């Protein structure tokens, strides 16, 4: 399943009598795709929340988007140093470091030069030599080693979904579903389909206050291979990985990293990781497993 680059929020608020919930729709581009927000609630609150979502999305894109010229991440990649990284970028770098450690270094944002080399079908030796999260200084100042560049595409959408969910909770919404390729729920239950590029729908999951993220390496090609590759160029082991967790950012990062990990390592990690409740995996032969 291709990661759908949009956000959908359906927030339902109960009213007495004949009062109806107003609907506010907001749409823009984010991380190379379309962001859409549909809010349902009291008129005044919906307008204020709509502006808050717009500001939150703009903040995260300005901090961490590879698609926006002049974003903090692009400036860091270009110069190797950022003296005053914005809070959202610092948040994401700390989250990335946490997932990197949890997954035995499988999740590594310094894979960006390798990703580019593979996409452009260039020799990968120089790119592979630049990989190594341990050589990144989060800061401030944030610093990269020579030749390094970062991608946060494996965690930024989940982080954004968490931020929007927090905004809705603070505004008093009791029922909401945030979708940005990853899903984050308030209340529920909500039904979410898990799909594989070859098999189609493989499961329906019910969310109630938690989150889910799905990664499918074959959803996009990278040169002659799939778009999810390990820090040493190792290919994906799974056709699809779906992770359910309390945090959409954690589900997002783990769904990427688990594509590169064998089943026994995934099972061992789940015994130690708090807030992760279930993993659904499809192997290349089409067999579906649940951890």
C-alpha positions in Angstrom: 0.0 0.0 0.0 1.4 3.4 -0.9 1.6 5.8 2.0 -1.3 8.2 1.4 0.0 11.7 1.9 -3.0 13.4 3.3 -4.6 14.1 6.6 -8.3 13.4 7.4 -9.9 14.4 10.6 -13.5 13.5 11.5 -14.3 14.9 14.9 -17.9 14.3 16.2 -19.4 16.4 19.0 -22.8 15.6 20.5 -25.3 18.4 20.8 -28.7 18.5 22.4 -31.9 19.2 20.5 -31.7 20.2 16.9 -28.2 21.7 17.1 -25.9 20.6 14.4 -22.1 20.3 14.2 -20.5 22.7 11.8 -17.9 21.4 9.4 -14.7 23.2 8.5 -12.5 21.9 5.7 -8.9 23.0 5.3 -6.5 21.6 2.6 -2.9 22.2 1.7 0.3 20.3 0.6 2.6 18.6 3.1 5.7 16.4 2.6 5.1 16.2 -1.1 1.3 15.4 -0.9 -2.1 16.7 0.0 -3.1 17.5 3.5 -6.9 17.7 4.2 -8.6 18.5 7.4 -12.3 18.1 8.0 -13.5 19.3 11.5 -16.9 18.9 13.1 -17.8 20.8 16.2 -19.1 24.1 17.6 -18.6 26.9 15.0 -16.3 29.1 17.0 -14.1 26.2 18.2 -13.9 24.6 14.7 -12.5 27.9 13.3 -9.9 28.3 16.0 -8.9 24.6 15.8 -8.7 24.8 12.0 -6.2 27.7 12.2 -4.3 25.8 14.9 -3.9 22.7 12.6 -2.8 24.9 9.7 -0.1 26.5 12.0 1.0 23.1 13.3 1.4 21.6 9.9 3.2 24.6 8.6 5.6 24.5 11.6 6.4 20.8 11.0 6.9 21.2 7.3 9.1 24.2 7.8 11.2 22.2 10.2 11.5 18.8 8.6 10.2 18.6 5.0 12.6 17.5 2.3 10.1 18.9 -0.2 10.3 22.5 1.0 13.2 24.7 -0.1 14.6 26.4 2.9 13.2 24.0 5.5 15.4 23.6 8.6 16.2 20.0 7.6 17.2 21.0 4.0 19.5 23.8 5.5 21.1 21.3 7.9 21.7 18.8 5.0 23.2 21.6 2.8 25.5 23.1 5.4 26.1 20.3 7.9 25.3 22.6 10.8 22.3 24.4 12.3 23.0 26.7 15.2 19.3 27.2 16.3 17.3 24.2 15.1 13.5 24.7 15.6 11.7 22.7 18.4 9.9 20.4 15.9 13.2 19.4 14.3 14.7 18.7 17.7 11.7 16.7 18.7 12.0 14.6 15.6 15.7 14.1 15.9 15.3 12.9 19.5 12.5 10.5 18.4 14.6 9.2 15.6 17.4 8.5 18.0 15.1 6.6 20.3 13.8 4.4 17.4 17.3 3.9 16.1 18.4 2.5 19.4 15.3 0.3 19.9 15.6 -1.3 16.4 19.3 -2.3 16.5 20.2 0.7 14.2 17.8 -0.4 11.5 16.0 2.9 11.6 18.7 5.4 10.5 17.8 8.8 9.1 21.4 9.1 7.7 20.3 6.7 4.9 19.3 9.7 2.8 22.5 9.8 0.6 22.2 6.1 0.0 18.5 6.5 -0.9 19.5 9.3 -3.4 22.3 7.2 -4.9 20.0 4.2 -5.4 17.3 6.4 -6.9 19.7 7.9 -9.4 21.4 4.6 -10.0 24.8 5.9 -9.0 27.6 4.1 -7.2 26.7 3.7 -3.5 30.2 3.4 -1.9 30.5 7.1 -1.0 26.9 7.3 0.3 27.4 4.2 2.5 30.5 5.6 4.0 28.5 8.6 5.2 25.9 6.6 7.0 26.0 6.5 10.8 23.5 8.0 13.3 26.1 8.0 16.0 28.0 10.7 14.0 25.0 13.1 14.2 24.9 15.7 16.9 21.4 16.7 17.8 22.4 19.8 19.5 21.7 22.7 19.5 23.7 23.2 17.4 22.7 20.3 15.2 25.7 18.9 13.3 26.2 16.3 10.6 29.5 14.6 9.7 31.1 15.1 6.3 28.9 13.8 3.5 25.9 13.1 5.7 22.3 14.1 5.0 19.1 13.1 6.9 15.6 12.1 5.9 12.8 12.1 8.5 10.1 10.8 6.1 9.9 7.6 8.1 8.7 9.4 11.3 7.6 12.9 10.5 4.1 12.0 9.3 3.4 10.1 12.5 4.8 13.0 14.6 2.5 15.4 12.8 -0.5 13.1 13.5 0.4 13.0 17.2 0.7 16.8 17.3 -2.7 17.3 15.6 -4.3 14.8 17.9 -2.9 16.6 20.9 -4.3 19.9 19.6 -7.7 18.3 19.2 -7.6 16.9 22.7 -6.7 20.3 24.1 -9.6 21.8 22.2 -12.0 19.4 23.8 -12.8 16.9 21.0 -13.8 13.5 22.3 -14.1 11.6 19.0 -11.5 12.1 16.3 -9.5 10.2 13.7 -6.4 11.8 12.3 -5.0 10.2 9.1 -1.8 11.2 7.5 -0.8 7.8 6.0 -0.7 7.0 9.7 -3.8 7.0 11.9 -4.1 8.5 15.4 -7.5 8.2 17.2 -9.2 10.1 20.0 -12.0 8.0 21.4 -13.5 5.5 18.9 -13.7 2.8 18.0 -12.7 3.5 14.4 -12.2 0.8 11.7 -9.0 1.1 9.7 -8.1 -1.2 6.8 -4.6 -2.7 6.5 -3.6 -3.4 2.9 -0.7 -5.1 1.1 0.3 -4.1 -2.5 -0.2 -7.6 -3.8 -2.9 -9.1 -1.5 -5.1 -6.0 -1.1 -6.9 -5.8 2.3 -5.4 -8.2 4.8 -7.0 -7.0 8.0 -9.3 -4.5 9.6 -8.2 -2.9 12.8 -10.3 -1.0 15.4 -8.7 2.0 16.9 -9.8 3.5 20.2 -7.4 6.2 21.4 -4.4 4.6 19.8 -2.5 4.8 16.5 -1.5 2.6 13.6 1.1 3.0 10.8 1.7 0.7 7.8 4.8 0.4 5.5 5.0 -1.5 2.3 8.5 -1.5 0.7 7.2 -2.5 -2.8 4.7 0.4 -2.8 7.4 2.5 -4.4 10.5 1.5 -6.4 13.9 2.9 -5.7 16.1 2.4 -8.8 15.8 -1.4 -9.4 14.8 -2.1 -5.8 12.2 -1.1 -3.2 12.1 2.3 -1.5 12.8 1.0 2.1 16.4 -0.1 2.4 18.7 -0.7 5.4 21.6 1.6 6.3 24.0 -0.9 4.6 21.8 -1.4 1.6 20.1 -4.5 3.0 16.7 -5.2 1.3 13.4 -5.4 3.1 12.3 -8.8 4.5 8.6 -8.1 4.5 6.0 -7.1 1.9 4.0 -5.1 4.5 4.4 -4.2 8.2 1.6 -2.6 10.2 2.3 -1.4 13.8 -0.3 -0.5 16.4 0.9 1.7 19.3 -0.1 4.6 21.5 2.1 7.0 19.6 1.7 7.5 15.8 5.3 8.6 15.6 6.5 5.4 17.2 4.3 3.3 15.0 5.6 5.2 12.0 9.2 4.7 12.8 8.8 1.1 13.9 6.8 0.1 10.8 9.7 1.3 8.7 12.4 -0.4 10.7 10.5 -3.7 11.1 10.5 -4.1 7.3 14.2 -4.8 7.7 14.1 -7.1 10.8 13.5 -10.9 11.1 10.5 -12.1 13.0 12.4 -13.2 16.1 13.9 -9.7 16.6 10.5 -8.1 16.2 9.0 -10.4 18.8 11.9 -9.7 21.2 11.5 -5.9 20.8 7.8 -6.1 21.4 8.4 -7.7 24.8 10.5 -4.7 25.9 8.8 -1.8 24.1 6.0 0.0 26.0 3.0 1.3 24.2 3.3 -1.0 21.2 0.4 -3.5 21.2 0.4 -5.4 17.9 2.3 -5.9 14.6 0.8 -7.4 11.5 3.3 -8.6 8.9 3.1 -10.0 5.4 6.1 -11.9 4.1 7.1 -12.0 0.3 5.1 -15.2 -0.2 1.9 -13.6 1.1 1.8 -15.3 4.5 0.2 -13.0 7.2 1.6 -13.1 10.8 0.6 -11.2 13.9 3.0 -10.5 16.8 
